[in-house]
């Protein structure tokens, strides 16, 4: 797995690739769920690759805000779940 650095949940944009713990791309971010006013990250709505459905990955089930990452040396961000 590439080296990573933490990023804020607020910096995740729609279309950001979502990478599983075994380093496979599983989909893209369709929505970031959180409260800006309270600075609380609730989770992500992820469009699964090859499927017509989205899944909700809550903050507890995802890597969580503390572990949202950007691949080092890469210009494109990725979210680990």
C-alpha positions in Angstrom: 0.0 0.0 0.0 1.4 3.5 -0.8 2.4 5.8 1.9 -0.4 8.1 3.0 -1.1 11.3 4.9 -4.3 12.3 6.7 -6.7 14.7 5.1 -9.8 16.4 6.3 -13.2 14.8 5.6 -14.2 18.2 4.2 -11.6 18.0 1.4 -13.2 14.8 -0.1 -15.0 15.6 -3.3 -17.6 13.6 -5.3 -15.9 11.1 -7.6 -13.0 10.5 -5.3 -11.9 6.8 -5.7 -12.7 4.5 -2.8 -10.1 1.8 -2.1 -10.7 -1.3 0.1 -8.3 -2.5 2.8 -6.9 -5.0 0.3 -6.0 -2.1 -2.1 -8.8 -2.7 -4.6 -10.8 0.1 -6.1 -14.4 -0.6 -5.0 -16.2 2.6 -6.2 -16.3 6.4 -6.0 -17.6 8.9 -3.4 -21.2 10.0 -4.3 -21.8 12.0 -1.2 -19.9 13.1 1.9 -22.2 12.9 5.0 -21.4 15.2 7.8 -22.3 18.4 9.7 -20.1 21.4 8.8 -21.5 23.5 11.6 -20.6 20.8 14.2 -17.5 19.5 12.3 -18.8 15.9 12.6 -18.1 13.3 9.9 -20.9 10.8 9.6 -19.7 8.7 6.6 -19.8 8.4 2.8 -22.3 7.3 0.2 -20.3 5.2 -2.2 -21.2 4.2 -5.8 -20.0 0.7 -6.1 -18.0 -0.2 -9.3 -20.1 -2.3 -11.7 -23.3 -1.9 -9.7 -26.3 0.3 -9.9 -26.6 0.8 -6.2 -24.9 3.0 -3.6 -23.9 1.9 -0.1 -23.5 4.0 3.0 -20.2 3.6 4.8 -20.6 5.2 8.2 -17.7 6.8 10.0 -17.2 3.8 12.3 -17.2 1.3 9.3 -14.9 3.4 7.2 -11.3 4.3 8.0 -12.9 7.3 9.7 -12.0 10.9 9.5 -8.6 10.3 11.2 -7.5 7.9 8.5 -8.9 9.4 5.3 -5.8 9.5 3.1 -4.2 10.8 0.0 -1.7 8.6 -1.7 1.8 10.1 -1.4 3.3 11.3 -4.6 -0.1 11.1 -6.4 -2.1 14.1 -7.6 -5.4 12.3 -7.1 -6.8 11.5 -3.6 -8.2 8.2 -2.6 -10.3 7.2 0.4 -9.6 3.9 2.3 -12.5 1.9 3.7 
